[in-house]
Amino acid sequence: MARITPTQRTLRELRNRGLVCGIVERYNSYTSTRHDLFGFIDIIALCPERGIIGVQSCGQSFSEHRKKIVEERTQQAKEWLECGGVIELWGWRKIKVKRGGKAMIWSPRIEEITLNDLI
């Protein structure tokens, strides 16, 4: 069975919510590395209520990705927010469907990064 990446899970969920979205992360086959837009955006989603959302998606390494945005890419994130963009961090994890049960589902932890987080 093929493994679904956090980016693919996020795309599917955003589209289920009715948003138009696309991947902006690119892969360099010569160096086998991935490059995010502005160093922190994997997906751009268009939301009529909230505007343009830059999404960073990850698996279990939520705090590492948050640190990347808040501490390492502060200037790029600040400019994105000041221009009216929204930043969301989506971390995927498996949780139990029912307490005490064995069935598990994938669930996103979603956090919006604001200017206050960058200061």
DSSP file (Angstrom, degrees, kcal/mol; ACC not computed):
  #  RESIDUE AA STRUCTURE BP1 BP2  ACC     N-H-->O    O-->H-N    N-H-->O    O-->H-N    TCO  KAPPA ALPHA  PHI   PSI    X-CA   Y-CA   Z-CA
    1    1 A M              0   0    0      0, 0.0     2,-0.1     0, 0.0     0, 0.0   0.000 360.0 360.0 360.0 132.3    0.0    0.0    0.0
    2    2 A A        -     0   0    0      1,-0.1     2,-0.4     0, 0.0     0, 0.0  -0.435 360.0-120.9 -71.7 139.8    1.4    3.4   -1.0
    3    3 A R        -     0   0    0     -2,-0.1     2,-0.5     1,-0.0    -1,-0.1  -0.650  20.2-137.5 -81.7 133.8    2.1    5.8    1.8
    4    4 A I        -     0   0    0     -2,-0.4    -1,-0.0     4,-0.0     0, 0.0  -0.810  19.7-133.6 -93.1 128.2    0.3    9.1    1.7
    5    5 A T     >  -     0   0    0     -2,-0.5     4,-2.3     1,-0.1     5,-0.2  -0.357  20.7-112.1 -77.4 159.3    2.4   12.1    2.5
    6    6 A P  H  > S+     0   0    0      0, 0.0     4,-2.5     0, 0.0    52,-0.2   0.864 119.6  56.2 -57.3 -35.4    1.3   14.9    4.9
    7    7 A T  H  > S+     0   0    0      2,-0.2     4,-2.6     1,-0.2     5,-0.2   0.921 107.8  46.8 -63.3 -43.6    1.2   17.2    1.9
    8    8 A Q  H  > S+     0   0    0      2,-0.2     4,-2.3     1,-0.2    -1,-0.2   0.889 112.0  50.6 -66.5 -39.1   -1.3   14.9    0.1
    9    9 A R  H  X S+     0   0    0     -4,-2.3     4,-2.3     2,-0.2    -2,-0.2   0.920 112.1  48.0 -61.7 -43.1   -3.4   14.6    3.2
   10   10 A T  H  X S+     0   0    0     -4,-2.5     4,-2.8     2,-0.2     5,-0.2   0.926 110.5  50.7 -64.9 -45.7   -3.5   18.3    3.6
   11   11 A L  H  X S+     0   0    0     -4,-2.6     4,-2.5     1,-0.2     5,-0.2   0.931 111.1  49.1 -56.1 -47.3   -4.4   18.9   -0.1
   12   12 A R  H  X S+     0   0    0     -4,-2.3     4,-2.1     1,-0.2    -1,-0.2   0.915 113.1  46.6 -60.8 -44.1   -7.3   16.4    0.2
   13   13 A E  H  X S+     0   0    0     -4,-2.3     4,-1.4     2,-0.2    -2,-0.2   0.910 111.8  50.2 -67.3 -42.1   -8.6   18.0    3.4
   14   14 A L  H  <>S+     0   0    0     -4,-2.8     5,-2.2     1,-0.2     3,-0.2   0.915 112.4  47.4 -61.9 -42.6   -8.4   21.5    1.9
   15   15 A R  H ><5S+     0   0    0     -4,-2.5     3,-1.6    -5,-0.2    -1,-0.2   0.869 107.2  56.3 -67.6 -35.9  -10.3   20.4   -1.2
   16   16 A N  H 3<5S+     0   0    0     -4,-2.1    -1,-0.2     1,-0.3    -2,-0.2   0.807 103.8  55.5 -62.7 -28.2  -12.9   18.6    0.9
   17   17 A R  T 3<5S-     0   0    0     -4,-1.4    -1,-0.3    -3,-0.2    -2,-0.2   0.416 125.0-106.4 -83.4   1.3  -13.4   22.0    2.6
   18   18 A G  T < 5S+     0   0    0     -3,-1.6     2,-0.3     1,-0.3    -3,-0.2   0.621  72.3 140.3  88.1  14.5  -14.1   23.6   -0.8
   19   19 A L      < -     0   0    0     -5,-2.2     2,-0.5    28,-0.1    -1,-0.3  -0.656  52.4-128.2 -93.6 147.6  -10.9   25.5   -1.2
   20   20 A V  E     +A   46   0A   0     26,-1.0    26,-3.1    -2,-0.3     2,-0.3  -0.810  45.8 160.5 -87.2 128.7   -8.9   25.8   -4.4
   21   21 A C  E     -A   45   0A   0     -2,-0.5     2,-0.3    24,-0.2    24,-0.2  -0.972  22.4-174.2-150.7 162.1   -5.3   24.8   -3.7
   22   22 A G  E     -A   44   0A   0     22,-1.9    22,-2.4    -2,-0.3     2,-0.3  -0.991  32.4-101.0-156.0 156.8   -2.0   23.7   -5.2
   23   23 A I  E     +A   43   0A   0     -2,-0.3    20,-0.3    20,-0.2    19,-0.1  -0.642  29.6 173.3 -81.9 133.3    1.4   22.6   -4.3
   24   24 A V        +     0   0    0     18,-2.7     2,-0.2    -2,-0.3    19,-0.2   0.396  48.6 104.8-118.0  -3.2    4.2   25.1   -4.5
   25   25 A E        -     0   0    0     17,-1.4     2,-0.3    11,-0.1    11,-0.2  -0.552  57.6-157.7 -72.1 142.4    7.0   23.0   -2.9
   26   26 A R  E     -E   35   0B   0      9,-2.5     9,-3.1    -2,-0.2     2,-0.5  -0.932   9.1-134.7-127.7 153.9    9.4   21.7   -5.6
   27   27 A Y  E     -E   34   0B   0     -2,-0.3     2,-0.8     7,-0.2     7,-0.2  -0.897   5.6-151.7-110.2 129.9   11.8   18.8   -5.7
   28   28 A N  E  >> -E   33   0B   0      5,-3.2     5,-1.4    -2,-0.5     4,-1.3  -0.882   7.4-168.6-100.0 107.1   15.4   19.1   -6.9
   29   29 A S  T  45S+     0   0    0     -2,-0.8    -1,-0.1     1,-0.2     5,-0.0   0.741  82.1  60.7 -70.5 -23.1   16.3   15.6   -8.2
   30   30 A Y  T  45S+     0   0    0      1,-0.2    -1,-0.2     3,-0.1    -2,-0.0   0.877 121.1  23.2 -71.8 -36.6   20.0   16.5   -8.5
   31   31 A T  T  45S-     0   0    0     -3,-0.4    -2,-0.2     2,-0.2    -1,-0.2   0.443 100.8-128.5-106.7  -2.4   20.4   17.1   -4.8
   32   32 A S  T  <5 +     0   0    0     -4,-1.3     2,-0.3     1,-0.2    -3,-0.2   0.887  65.2 129.6  54.1  43.5   17.4   15.0   -3.7
   33   33 A T  E   < -E   28   0B   0     -5,-1.4    -5,-3.2     2,-0.0     2,-0.4  -0.906  54.6-131.8-126.3 155.5   16.0   17.9   -1.6
   34   34 A R  E     -E   27   0B   0     -2,-0.3     2,-0.5    -7,-0.2    -7,-0.2  -0.843  15.9-156.8-104.7 143.0   12.7   19.7   -1.4
   35   35 A H  E     -E   26   0B   0     -9,-3.1    -9,-2.5    -2,-0.4     2,-0.2  -0.974   6.2-151.3-125.3 119.4   12.4   23.5   -1.5
   36   36 A D    >   -     0   0    0     -2,-0.5     3,-1.7   -11,-0.2     2,-0.3  -0.531  34.5 -93.9 -83.3 152.3    9.4   25.3    0.0
   37   37 A L  B >> S-F   41   0C   0      4,-2.3     4,-2.0     1,-0.3     3,-1.8  -0.529 112.6  -4.2 -63.5 127.3    8.1   28.6   -1.4
   38   38 A F  T 34 S-     0   0    0     -2,-0.3    -1,-0.3     1,-0.3    38,-0.1   0.631 126.0 -73.7  58.0  16.0    9.8   31.3    0.7
   39   39 A G  T <4 S+     0   0    0     -3,-1.7    -1,-0.3     2,-0.2    -2,-0.2   0.454 131.0  48.8  84.1   0.1   11.3   28.5    2.8
   40   40 A F  T <4 S+     0   0    0     -3,-1.8     2,-0.5     1,-0.1    -2,-0.2   0.433  80.9  91.6-150.1   1.1    8.1   27.6    4.6
   41   41 A I  B  <  +F   37   0C   0     -4,-2.0    -4,-2.3     1,-0.1    15,-0.2  -0.915  28.3 164.6-112.8 123.7    5.1   27.1    2.3
   42   42 A D  S    S+     0   0    0     13,-2.8   -18,-2.7    -2,-0.5   -17,-1.4   0.762  72.8  22.9 -96.4 -35.7    4.2   23.7    0.8
   43   43 A I  E     -AB  23  55A   0     12,-2.0    12,-3.3   -20,-0.3     2,-0.5  -0.978  61.4-150.7-136.1 142.1    0.6   24.6   -0.4
   44   44 A I  E     -AB  22  54A   0    -22,-2.4   -22,-1.9    -2,-0.3     2,-0.4  -0.974  18.6-170.7-112.4 130.8   -1.3   27.7   -1.3
   45   45 A A  E     -AB  21  53A   0      8,-2.5     8,-3.0    -2,-0.5     2,-0.6  -0.952  16.3-140.7-121.7 140.9   -5.0   27.7   -0.7
   46   46 A L  E     +AB  20  52A   0    -26,-3.1   -26,-1.0    -2,-0.4     6,-0.2  -0.893  22.7 179.3-103.4 118.5   -7.5   30.3   -1.8
   47   47 A C  E  >  - B   0  51A   0      4,-2.6     4,-3.2    -2,-0.6     3,-0.1  -0.971  24.0-151.6-123.2 118.7  -10.2   31.0    0.8
   48   48 A P  T  4 S+     0   0    0      0, 0.0    -1,-0.1     0, 0.0     4,-0.1   0.840  98.6  42.9 -57.0 -34.6  -13.0   33.6    0.1
   49   49 A E  T  4 S+     0   0    0      2,-0.1    -2,-0.0     1,-0.1     0, 0.0   0.845 129.2  23.1 -80.5 -34.4  -13.4   34.3    3.8
   50   50 A R  T  4 S-     0   0    0      1,-0.3     2,-0.3    -3,-0.1    -1,-0.1   0.591  97.2-133.7-113.3 -14.1   -9.7   34.5    4.8
   51   51 A G  E  <  -B   47   0A   0     -4,-3.2    -4,-2.6     2,-0.1     2,-0.5  -0.723  61.8  -3.5  98.3-147.5   -7.8   35.2    1.7
   52   52 A I  E     -B   46   0A   0     -2,-0.3    34,-2.4    32,-0.3     2,-0.5  -0.755  66.1-159.8 -91.4 125.2   -4.6   33.5    0.5
   53   53 A I  E     -Bc  45  86A   0     -8,-3.0    -8,-2.5    -2,-0.5     2,-0.6  -0.914   8.2-154.6-110.8 125.5   -3.3   30.8    3.0
   54   54 A G  E     -Bc  44  87A   0     32,-3.7    34,-2.5    -2,-0.5     2,-0.5  -0.886  20.7-160.6 -94.7 120.4    0.2   29.6    2.9
   55   55 A V  E     -Bc  43  88A   0    -12,-3.3   -13,-2.8    -2,-0.6   -12,-2.0  -0.890  16.3-165.7-111.9 129.8    0.2   26.1    4.4
   56   56 A Q  E     - c   0  89A   0     32,-2.5    34,-2.9    -2,-0.5     2,-0.4  -0.965  18.8-164.7-104.7 121.8    3.2   24.2    5.9
   57   57 A S  E     + c   0  90A   0     -2,-0.5     2,-0.3    32,-0.2    34,-0.2  -0.868  16.4 155.6-112.6 144.7    2.3   20.5    6.3
   58   58 A C  E     - c   0  91A   0     32,-2.5    34,-2.3    -2,-0.4     4,-0.1  -0.927  34.5-126.3-152.8 173.8    4.2   17.9    8.3
   59   59 A G  S    S-     0   0    0     -2,-0.3    -1,-0.2    32,-0.2     3,-0.2   0.545  81.9 -27.3 -93.6-116.5    3.9   14.7   10.2
   60   60 A Q  S    S+     0   0    0      1,-0.2     2,-1.3    31,-0.1     3,-0.4   0.618 116.6  85.5 -79.8 -14.0    4.9   14.3   13.8
   61   61 A S     >  +     0   0    0      1,-0.2     4,-1.9     2,-0.1    -1,-0.2  -0.247  47.8 140.2 -87.9  50.1    7.6   17.1   13.7
   62   62 A F  H  >  +     0   0    0     -2,-1.3     4,-2.4     1,-0.2    -1,-0.2   0.923  69.2  48.0 -59.1 -50.4    5.1   19.9   14.4
   63   63 A S  H  > S+     0   0    0     -3,-0.4     4,-2.3     1,-0.2    -1,-0.2   0.852 109.8  53.4 -64.8 -34.8    7.4   21.9   16.8
   64   64 A E  H  > S+     0   0    0      2,-0.2     4,-1.9     1,-0.2    -1,-0.2   0.908 111.5  45.2 -65.4 -41.4   10.3   21.7   14.4
   65   65 A H  H  X S+     0   0    0     -4,-1.9     4,-1.8     2,-0.2    -2,-0.2   0.869 111.8  52.1 -70.7 -36.1    8.3   23.1   11.6
   66   66 A R  H  X S+     0   0    0     -4,-2.4     4,-2.9     1,-0.2     5,-0.3   0.928 109.7  49.7 -62.7 -44.2    6.8   25.8   13.8
   67   67 A K  H  X>S+     0   0    0     -4,-2.3     4,-3.0     1,-0.2     5,-1.2   0.889 106.2  56.9 -61.1 -40.2   10.3   26.8   14.8
   68   68 A K  I  <>S+     0   0    0     -4,-1.9     5,-1.9     3,-0.2     4,-0.4   0.910 114.0  38.5 -57.9 -43.8   11.4   26.9   11.2
   69   69 A I  I  <5S+     0   0    0     -4,-1.8     8,-0.3     3,-0.2    -2,-0.2   0.948 123.3  38.9 -72.0 -49.5    8.7   29.5   10.4
   70   70 A V  I  <5S+     0   0    0     -4,-2.9    -2,-0.2    -5,-0.2    -3,-0.2   0.856 131.9  19.8 -75.0 -37.9    8.9   31.5   13.6
   71   71 A E  I  <5S+     0   0    0     -4,-3.0     3,-0.3    -5,-0.3    -3,-0.2   0.832 130.5  33.3-104.5 -39.1   12.7   31.6   14.2
   72   72 A E  I   <S+     0   0    0     -5,-1.2     3,-0.2    -4,-0.4    -3,-0.2   0.840 127.4  32.2 -91.8 -34.4   14.4   30.7   10.9
   73   73 A R  S  ><S+     0   0    0     -5,-1.9     4,-2.6    -6,-0.3     5,-0.2  -0.126  77.2 131.5-113.1  35.6   12.1   32.3    8.3
   74   74 A T  H  > S+     0   0    0     -3,-0.3     4,-2.8     1,-0.2     5,-0.2   0.895  70.9  48.3 -57.7 -46.9   10.9   35.2   10.3
   75   75 A Q  H  > S+     0   0    0      2,-0.2     4,-2.3     1,-0.2    -1,-0.2   0.922 114.3  45.1 -64.9 -44.8   11.4   37.9    7.7
   76   76 A Q  H  > S+     0   0    0      2,-0.2     4,-2.2     1,-0.2    -1,-0.2   0.918 115.7  47.7 -64.5 -42.7    9.7   36.0    4.9
   77   77 A A  H  X S+     0   0    0     -4,-2.6     4,-2.4    -8,-0.3    -2,-0.2   0.899 110.8  51.9 -64.7 -40.9    6.8   35.0    7.2
   78   78 A K  H  X S+     0   0    0     -4,-2.8     4,-2.7    -5,-0.2    -2,-0.2   0.923 110.8  46.8 -62.4 -45.2    6.5   38.6    8.4
   79   79 A E  H  X S+     0   0    0     -4,-2.3     4,-1.5     2,-0.2    -1,-0.2   0.892 110.6  53.2 -65.2 -39.1    6.3   40.0    4.9
   80   80 A W  H  <>S+     0   0    0     -4,-2.2     5,-2.2     1,-0.2    -2,-0.2   0.936 113.7  43.0 -59.2 -47.3    3.8   37.3    3.9
   81   81 A L  H ><5S+     0   0    0     -4,-2.4     3,-1.7     1,-0.2    -2,-0.2   0.893 111.2  53.9 -67.8 -40.9    1.5   38.3    6.8
   82   82 A E  H 3<5S+     0   0    0     -4,-2.7    -1,-0.2     1,-0.3    -2,-0.2   0.765 103.9  57.3 -66.8 -24.1    2.0   42.0    6.3
   83   83 A C  T 3<5S-     0   0    0     -4,-1.5    -1,-0.3    -3,-0.2    -2,-0.2   0.355 129.6 -95.1 -87.1   6.3    0.9   41.6    2.7
   84   84 A G  T < 5S+     0   0    0     -3,-1.7   -32,-0.3     1,-0.3    -3,-0.2   0.437  80.3 136.7  99.0   0.6   -2.4   40.0    3.8
   85   85 A G      < -     0   0    0     -5,-2.2     2,-0.4    -6,-0.2    -1,-0.3  -0.335  45.2-136.7 -76.4 162.7   -1.5   36.4    3.6
   86   86 A V  E     -c   53   0A   0    -34,-2.4   -32,-3.7    -2,-0.1     2,-0.5  -0.933  10.0-150.7-117.3 142.2   -2.4   33.8    6.3
   87   87 A I  E     +cD  54 113A   0     26,-0.7    26,-2.5    -2,-0.4     2,-0.4  -0.970  15.8 179.3-116.9 127.6    0.1   31.1    7.5
   88   88 A E  E     -cD  55 112A   0    -34,-2.5   -32,-2.5    -2,-0.5     2,-0.5  -0.981  16.7-152.6-125.8 140.6   -1.2   27.8    8.8
   89   89 A L  E     -cD  56 111A   0     22,-2.9    22,-2.2    -2,-0.4     2,-0.6  -0.961  12.4-166.2-110.0 122.4    0.8   24.8   10.1
   90   90 A W  E     -cD  57 110A   0    -34,-2.9   -32,-2.5    -2,-0.5     2,-0.5  -0.945   5.1-175.5-112.8 116.3   -0.8   21.4    9.6
   91   91 A G  E     -cD  58 109A   0     18,-2.7    18,-3.1    -2,-0.6     2,-0.4  -0.956  14.0-147.0-112.4 127.9    0.6   18.5   11.5
   92   92 A W  E     + D   0 108A   0    -34,-2.3     2,-0.3    -2,-0.5   -30,-0.1  -0.772  25.5 158.1-100.6 136.6   -0.8   15.0   10.9
   93   93 A R  E     - D   0 107A   0     14,-1.9    14,-2.9    -2,-0.4     2,-0.4  -0.977  40.2-108.4-148.5 158.9   -1.1   12.3   13.5
   94   94 A K  E     - D   0 106A   0     -2,-0.3     2,-0.3    12,-0.2    12,-0.2  -0.768  37.6-179.9 -91.1 133.3   -3.1    9.2   14.1
   95   95 A I  E     - D   0 105A   0     10,-2.8    10,-2.7    -2,-0.4     2,-0.2  -0.920  33.7 -96.7-128.7 157.9   -5.7    9.3   16.9
   96   96 A K  E     - D   0 104A   0     -2,-0.3     8,-0.3     8,-0.2     3,-0.1  -0.508  20.6-144.5 -73.7 139.3   -8.2    6.8   18.2
   97   97 A V  S    S+     0   0    0      6,-2.6     2,-0.4     1,-0.2    -1,-0.1   0.895  88.4  18.6 -66.7 -41.3  -11.7    7.0   16.9
   98   98 A K  S >  S-     0   0    0      5,-0.5     3,-2.6    -3,-0.0    -1,-0.2  -0.996  94.3 -99.8-136.2 136.4  -13.2    6.0   20.2
   99   99 A R  T 3  S+     0   0    0     -2,-0.4     3,-0.1     1,-0.3    -2,-0.0  -0.308 111.3  11.9 -55.8 129.1  -11.6    6.1   23.7
  100  100 A G  T 3  S+     0   0    0      1,-0.3    -1,-0.3     2,-0.0     2,-0.1   0.309 107.1 114.8  84.0  -9.7  -10.4    2.6   24.6
  101  101 A G    <   -     0   0    0     -3,-2.6    -1,-0.3     2,-0.1    -5,-0.0  -0.255  65.6-136.0 -86.8 177.4  -10.9    1.3   21.0
  102  102 A K        +     0   0    0     -3,-0.1     2,-0.1    -6,-0.1    -1,-0.1   0.652  68.8 106.0-105.4 -22.2   -8.3    0.2   18.5
  103  103 A A        -     0   0    0     -7,-0.1    -6,-2.6    -5,-0.1    -5,-0.5  -0.373  52.3-165.1 -66.3 135.4   -9.5    2.0   15.3
  104  104 A M  E     -D   96   0A   0     -8,-0.3     2,-0.3    -7,-0.1    -8,-0.2  -0.915   9.9-171.9-123.6 148.0   -7.3    4.9   14.3
  105  105 A I  E     -D   95   0A   0    -10,-2.7   -10,-2.8    -2,-0.3     2,-0.4  -0.954  31.0-107.5-132.5 155.7   -7.8    7.8   12.0
  106  106 A W  E     -D   94   0A   0     -2,-0.3   -12,-0.2   -12,-0.2   -14,-0.1  -0.685  40.4-179.3 -80.8 133.9   -5.6   10.5   10.7
  107  107 A S  E     -D   93   0A   0    -14,-2.9   -14,-1.9    -2,-0.4     2,-0.3  -0.999  20.4-129.7-137.2 136.9   -6.3   13.9   12.2
  108  108 A P  E     -D   92   0A   0      0, 0.0     2,-0.6     0, 0.0   -16,-0.2  -0.647   4.2-149.9 -88.3 142.5   -4.7   17.3   11.6
  109  109 A R  E     -D   91   0A   0    -18,-3.1   -18,-2.7    -2,-0.3     2,-0.5  -0.960  25.4-165.1-101.0 120.2   -3.4   19.6   14.3
  110  110 A I  E     +D   90   0A   0     -2,-0.6     2,-0.4   -20,-0.2   -20,-0.2  -0.927  13.6 176.0-117.0 128.0   -3.8   23.1   12.7
  111  111 A E  E     -D   89   0A   0    -22,-2.2   -22,-2.9    -2,-0.5     2,-0.5  -0.996  22.1-140.5-130.7 132.2   -2.2   26.2   14.1
  112  112 A E  E     -D   88   0A   0     -2,-0.4     2,-0.5   -24,-0.2   -24,-0.2  -0.779  15.8-143.6 -89.4 132.6   -2.3   29.7   12.6
  113  113 A I  E     -D   87   0A   0    -26,-2.5   -26,-0.7    -2,-0.5     2,-0.2  -0.853  24.4-175.4 -96.1 126.0    0.9   31.6   12.8
  114  114 A T    >>  -     0   0    0     -2,-0.5     3,-0.8   -28,-0.1     4,-0.8  -0.624  42.6 -98.3-115.1 173.9    0.4   35.4   13.4
  115  115 A L  H >> S+     0   0    0      1,-0.2     4,-1.0    -2,-0.2     3,-0.8   0.857 121.7  62.0 -59.9 -35.2    2.6   38.4   13.6
  116  116 A N  H 34 S+     0   0    0      1,-0.3    -1,-0.2     2,-0.2     3,-0.2   0.817  98.9  55.6 -62.0 -29.7    2.5   38.1   17.4
  117  117 A D  H <4 S+     0   0    0     -3,-0.8    -1,-0.3     1,-0.2    -2,-0.2   0.766 106.7  51.2 -71.3 -25.3    4.2   34.7   17.1
  118  118 A L  H <<        0   0    0     -3,-0.8    -1,-0.2    -4,-0.8    -2,-0.2   0.677 360.0 360.0 -86.6 -18.6    7.1   36.2   15.1
  119  119 A I     <        0   0    0     -4,-1.0    -1,-0.2    -3,-0.2    -2,-0.1   0.452 360.0 360.0 -90.2 360.0    7.9   39.0   17.6
